[in-house]
């Protein structure tokens, strides 16, 4: 039996600069104005040779429609996502917060609503091992839980579907 699928892959990972640009030099603490000035455009402009050339709204709608399609065809298959890039690879914290809020809003209004996802998933690449360290697994799970709190998706279980030490 087929256990489940995840929809999308790190569409929130916005890195200004050439591919594999080091996360610690990508303006991790920039606010939106600083990001736009340094990176030459609005965050979520993927047309720099990456694999997604749409807007963030189109990304959220794609995830919702893909989840709905799987649920329509195979309702017993577990659907997860959005395979967020967490930690420094996910960009500044405000990008992650804006991205998650927008995605949850689109999912809630979609054809499958809160039933679109059976689990919330993300990737984490870190060398931090102590729970009190920024970017550690414990720290990231707490942040992801805060992002889902007070939403219809607050009770979703988590799946960390990629984990390793930071590289790049």
C-alpha positions in Angstrom: 0.0 0.0 0.0 1.0 3.5 -0.8 1.4 5.5 2.5 1.5 9.1 1.4 2.8 11.9 -0.8 4.1 15.4 -0.2 3.3 18.3 -2.5 5.9 20.9 -3.5 9.5 21.2 -2.5 11.0 24.2 -0.7 9.1 26.8 -2.8 9.7 29.2 0.1 13.4 28.9 -0.2 14.3 32.2 -1.7 18.0 32.9 -2.1 19.2 36.0 -3.9 22.3 35.3 -5.8 23.6 32.4 -7.8 22.4 28.9 -7.1 23.9 27.4 -3.9 24.6 30.9 -2.6 25.6 30.4 1.0 22.7 30.8 3.4 24.7 32.8 5.9 25.4 35.5 3.2 21.9 35.8 1.8 20.6 38.7 3.9 19.1 36.4 6.6 18.2 39.3 8.9 17.0 41.7 6.2 13.6 43.2 6.4 11.4 43.4 3.2 12.8 46.8 2.1 16.4 45.7 2.6 15.8 42.4 0.9 14.2 44.1 -2.2 17.1 46.6 -2.4 19.8 44.0 -1.9 18.3 41.2 -4.0 17.0 43.4 -6.8 13.3 42.6 -6.5 10.4 41.4 -4.5 10.9 38.2 -2.6 9.4 35.2 -4.4 10.7 36.3 -7.8 11.8 32.8 -8.8 12.7 33.6 -12.4 16.4 33.6 -11.7 16.9 30.1 -13.2 15.2 28.2 -10.5 12.5 25.6 -10.9 9.4 27.8 -10.3 8.6 30.8 -12.4 5.3 31.8 -10.7 4.3 34.1 -7.9 3.9 33.1 -4.3 0.1 33.2 -4.8 0.4 30.7 -7.8 2.6 28.5 -5.6 0.0 28.4 -2.9 -2.7 27.7 -5.4 -0.6 24.9 -7.0 -0.1 23.2 -3.6 -3.8 23.4 -2.8 -4.9 22.1 -6.1 -2.3 19.3 -6.0 -3.5 18.2 -2.6 -7.1 18.4 -3.7 -6.4 16.3 -6.8 -4.7 13.5 -4.7 -7.5 13.5 -2.2 -10.1 13.3 -4.9 -8.5 10.4 -6.7 -7.2 8.5 -3.6 -8.8 9.7 -0.4 -7.0 7.2 1.8 -3.5 8.5 0.7 -2.0 10.7 3.3 -1.1 14.1 1.8 1.6 16.3 3.3 3.4 19.5 2.6 4.5 22.0 1.8 8.1 20.7 2.3 9.3 24.1 3.6 12.9 24.9 3.7 13.5 25.6 7.3 16.3 27.4 9.2 18.6 29.7 7.2 17.7 28.0 3.9 14.1 29.3 4.3 15.3 32.9 4.1 14.6 35.6 6.7 12.0 34.7 9.4 9.5 37.2 8.0 9.6 35.4 4.6 8.7 32.1 6.3 5.9 33.7 8.4 4.4 35.5 5.3 4.7 32.4 3.2 3.1 30.1 5.7 0.2 32.5 6.5 -0.5 32.9 2.8 -0.4 29.2 2.1 -2.7 28.4 5.1 -5.2 31.0 3.9 -5.3 29.6 0.4 -5.6 26.0 1.7 -8.4 27.0 4.1 -10.4 28.5 1.2 -9.7 25.7 -1.3 -12.0 22.9 -2.3 -10.6 20.5 0.3 -10.1 23.1 3.0 -8.6 21.9 6.2 -8.7 18.3 4.8 -6.1 19.2 2.2 -3.2 18.2 4.4 -2.8 15.2 6.7 0.6 16.4 8.0 2.8 19.5 7.9 6.3 18.8 6.5 9.6 20.7 6.3 13.3 20.2 5.7 16.0 21.2 8.1 19.7 21.4 7.5 21.6 22.4 10.6 24.6 21.5 12.6 23.0 22.9 15.8 22.3 20.0 18.2 21.3 21.7 21.5 17.6 22.5 21.8 18.3 26.1 22.9 20.3 26.9 19.8 18.7 28.8 17.0 18.2 26.5 14.0 18.2 23.3 16.1 15.5 20.7 15.5 13.7 21.6 18.7 13.9 25.3 18.0 12.5 24.8 14.4 9.7 22.5 15.6 8.7 25.2 18.1 8.7 27.9 15.4 6.7 25.7 12.9 4.1 25.0 15.7 3.8 28.8 16.4 3.2 29.4 12.7 0.3 26.9 12.7 -1.2 28.0 16.1 -4.5 29.8 16.0 -5.2 28.4 12.5 -7.5 25.5 11.4 -4.3 23.6 10.8 -2.9 23.8 14.4 -3.4 20.1 15.1 -1.5 18.8 12.1 1.3 16.4 13.0 4.8 17.3 11.8 7.1 15.4 9.5 10.7 16.4 9.1 11.3 14.8 5.7 14.9 15.9 5.1 17.5 16.4 7.9 21.2 16.8 7.8 24.0 19.2 8.6 24.1 22.5 6.8 26.0 22.5 3.5 26.6 24.8 0.6 
